[in-house]
Amino acid sequence: MVSDLTDPQIVHLVGLNLSRAWTMQGVASVLPLGDRRRRTLEKSMTAHADEGLKYVFSGHYEGEHWLATFAVYYLSRSGVESQPPATGR
């Protein structure tokens, strides 16, 4: 939870949530479908994304002017493999 969205330092925690969600999405996308690490990453990814996305349109310039970039990366699945491998690489 971010305590003050108007604090330009603290609001970076929201960006960290979104960045983590996006990168975990990419890592999970290259793991085989049945890999338990994939399920763990997806659960964590969703938690980070849910926490970060609720602040993207906060109405506060300190975060709103740049958080959308990470939200778009996550939501558009930028850099994510389109087909997960059937077996390990």
C-alpha positions as CSV (number, residue, x, y, z in Angstrom):
1,M,0.0,0.0,0.0
2,V,1.3,3.4,-0.9
3,S,0.7,5.9,1.9
4,D,0.9,9.2,0.0
5,L,0.4,9.4,-3.8
6,T,1.5,13.0,-3.8
7,D,5.0,12.1,-2.5
8,P,7.2,11.7,-5.6
9,Q,9.5,9.2,-3.8
10,I,6.8,7.0,-2.3
11,V,4.8,6.8,-5.4
12,H,7.7,4.9,-7.0
13,L,6.5,1.9,-5.1
14,V,3.5,1.8,-7.4
15,G,5.8,1.8,-10.4
16,L,7.7,-1.0,-8.8
17,N,4.5,-3.1,-8.5
18,L,3.7,-2.6,-12.1
19,S,7.3,-3.2,-13.3
20,R,7.5,-6.4,-11.3
21,A,4.1,-7.6,-12.7
22,W,5.3,-7.0,-16.2
23,T,8.7,-8.7,-15.8
24,M,7.1,-11.7,-14.0
25,Q,4.7,-12.0,-16.9
26,G,7.6,-12.2,-19.3
27,V,9.4,-14.8,-17.2
28,A,6.3,-16.9,-16.7
29,S,5.6,-16.8,-20.5
30,V,8.7,-18.8,-21.3
31,L,8.1,-21.5,-18.7
32,P,6.3,-24.7,-19.7
33,L,2.5,-24.7,-19.0
34,G,2.8,-27.4,-16.3
35,D,5.8,-25.8,-14.5
36,R,4.8,-25.0,-10.9
37,R,7.1,-21.9,-11.0
38,R,4.8,-20.5,-13.7
39,R,1.8,-20.8,-11.4
40,T,3.7,-19.1,-8.6
41,L,4.9,-16.3,-10.8
42,E,1.4,-15.8,-12.2
43,K,-0.1,-15.5,-8.7
44,S,2.5,-13.0,-7.6
45,M,2.2,-11.1,-11.0
46,T,-1.5,-10.7,-10.5
47,A,-1.1,-9.4,-6.9
48,H,1.5,-6.8,-8.0
49,A,-0.6,-5.8,-11.0
50,D,-3.8,-5.5,-9.0
51,E,-2.0,-3.3,-6.4
52,G,-0.4,-1.1,-9.0
53,L,-3.2,-0.6,-11.5
54,K,-5.5,0.9,-8.9
55,Y,-3.2,3.9,-8.7
56,V,-2.6,4.6,-12.4
57,F,-5.4,7.1,-12.6
58,S,-5.1,8.6,-9.1
59,G,-5.4,12.2,-10.2
60,H,-2.0,13.0,-8.8
61,Y,0.7,14.2,-11.2
62,E,3.6,12.7,-9.2
63,G,2.7,9.2,-10.4
64,E,0.0,9.5,-13.0
65,H,2.3,11.1,-15.7
66,W,4.5,8.0,-15.9
67,L,2.8,5.0,-14.3
68,A,0.6,4.5,-17.4
69,T,3.8,3.4,-19.3
70,F,4.3,0.4,-17.0
71,A,0.6,-0.3,-17.0
72,V,0.6,-0.4,-20.8
73,Y,3.6,-2.7,-20.9
74,Y,1.8,-5.1,-18.5
75,L,-1.6,-5.0,-20.1
76,S,-0.3,-5.2,-23.7
77,R,1.9,-8.2,-22.7
78,S,4.9,-6.3,-24.3
79,G,7.8,-8.7,-24.8
80,V,5.8,-11.7,-23.7
81,E,6.1,-15.0,-25.6
82,S,2.8,-15.7,-27.5
83,Q,3.0,-19.4,-27.1
84,P,4.4,-21.0,-24.0
85,P,6.8,-23.9,-24.6
86,A,5.4,-27.4,-24.2
87,T,8.7,-28.5,-22.6
88,G,11.6,-26.8,-20.9
89,R,14.0,-24.8,-23.1
